[in-house]
Amino acid sequence: MSLFVWVMMGIAVWHFAVWVPDKFWGGIVGAFVAAIIGAVIVGFCLAGFKIIGRHDLYIGLALEAIPGALIALAASWYFGRHFEAHPRRRHRGPRPARSRA
């Protein structure tokens, strides 16, 4: 049940991504995935690497996922901004050999 709480909190934090310029790695869908993964990873680590059942939930579990979602969104935004500023060069195949005449 705690996994469900962490995913929902990641989605809730993701909704605030509309207030920053869309430079996320993978666009808004990449930000969605990053927020969920970040919330789940940090929530799982703070819960002692176990999934807490329905009867042991408390409000702190939801709050533990917020930093993970924010960190993941920030990382996605910085990676996206970097890749937008420095695009990869396209490889066009082998170059023909030059003849020296």
Backbone torsions as a table, in degrees:
resi	resn	phi	psi	omega
1	MET	NA	-32.6	179.6
2	SER	-66.0	-31.1	177.2
3	LEU	-61.6	-41.2	176.7
4	PHE	-61.2	-42.2	179.7
5	VAL	-63.7	-43.2	-179.4
6	TRP	-65.7	-41.3	178.5
7	VAL	-63.9	-44.4	179.9
8	MET	-64.1	-36.8	178.4
9	MET	-70.7	-35.7	174.9
10	GLY	-62.6	-40.8	177.3
11	ILE	-66.6	-38.9	179.6
12	ALA	-63.8	-41.2	178.9
13	VAL	-70.3	-34.1	179.8
14	TRP	-60.6	-30.8	-179.0
15	HIS	-61.2	-23.3	178.7
16	PHE	-80.6	-0.7	178.6
17	ALA	-69.5	-13.4	179.1
18	VAL	-71.7	-14.4	-177.9
19	TRP	-86.6	-6.4	177.9
20	VAL	-114.5	156.7	178.3
21	PRO	-60.4	144.1	-176.0
22	ASP	-79.4	82.4	175.5
23	LYS	-120.9	21.9	-178.6
24	PHE	-68.3	147.3	176.7
25	TRP	-69.9	115.0	-176.3
26	GLY	91.1	9.5	179.0
27	GLY	72.8	-155.3	-176.8
28	ILE	-72.1	-27.7	176.6
29	VAL	-70.8	-37.7	174.8
30	GLY	-63.8	-37.0	176.4
31	ALA	-66.6	-38.2	177.6
32	PHE	-60.5	-48.5	-179.7
33	VAL	-65.8	-41.7	-179.6
34	ALA	-63.4	-42.5	-179.9
35	ALA	-63.7	-41.3	179.4
36	ILE	-67.3	-47.1	-178.4
37	ILE	-64.2	-42.7	178.7
38	GLY	-63.1	-41.9	179.3
39	ALA	-65.4	-41.0	-179.1
40	VAL	-69.1	-42.3	-177.9
41	ILE	-65.5	-48.2	-178.9
42	VAL	-68.7	-40.1	177.1
43	GLY	-62.3	-40.4	178.7
44	PHE	-65.5	-40.9	179.1
45	CYS	-66.7	-43.6	-179.0
46	LEU	-71.3	-21.4	178.6
47	ALA	-86.4	5.6	177.8
48	GLY	83.3	30.9	177.6
49	PHE	58.5	41.0	174.6
50	LYS	-144.5	155.2	178.1
51	ILE	-95.4	124.1	-175.0
52	ILE	-86.6	139.2	-177.3
53	GLY	-76.5	176.5	-174.6
54	ARG	-63.2	-37.9	-174.2
55	HIS	-83.9	-9.6	-179.9
56	ASP	-106.7	12.2	-179.2
57	LEU	-74.1	148.7	172.8
58	TYR	-146.7	165.4	-172.5
59	ILE	-63.6	-25.0	179.8
60	GLY	-63.6	-27.4	178.5
61	LEU	-63.2	-38.5	178.3
62	ALA	-69.0	-38.5	-178.9
63	LEU	-71.6	-25.1	178.8
64	GLU	-68.4	-23.2	-177.5
65	ALA	-82.2	-17.0	-176.4
66	ILE	-62.4	-49.0	179.6
67	PRO	-60.2	-37.5	179.4
68	GLY	-64.0	-42.2	178.8
69	ALA	-66.2	-40.6	179.9
70	LEU	-66.6	-42.1	178.9
71	ILE	-64.1	-43.1	-180.0
72	ALA	-66.4	-39.4	177.1
73	LEU	-64.9	-40.9	178.6
74	ALA	-64.2	-42.4	178.8
75	ALA	-64.5	-42.3	178.2
76	SER	-62.9	-39.3	179.7
77	TRP	-67.4	-44.1	-179.7
78	TYR	-67.2	-39.8	176.6
79	PHE	-64.1	-43.4	179.2
80	GLY	-63.7	-40.2	178.1
81	ARG	-66.0	-39.1	179.6
82	HIS	-66.8	-45.2	-178.9
83	PHE	-68.5	-28.6	176.8
84	GLU	-72.7	-35.9	-179.4
85	ALA	-78.3	-28.2	-177.4
86	HIS	-126.9	76.2	-179.3
87	PRO	-68.3	150.6	178.9
88	ARG	-74.6	146.2	175.9
89	ARG	-76.4	141.5	179.5
90	ARG	-82.9	134.8	178.9
91	HIS	-86.3	123.6	-175.4
92	ARG	-107.0	22.9	178.5
93	GLY	91.7	-180.0	-178.4
94	PRO	-70.4	144.5	177.3
95	ARG	-80.8	143.8	177.6
96	PRO	-69.1	147.4	179.3
97	ALA	-71.2	138.9	178.1
98	ARG	-88.0	137.5	177.1
99	SER	-98.6	137.3	178.8
100	ARG	-98.1	108.1	-178.0
101	ALA	-111.3	NA	NA
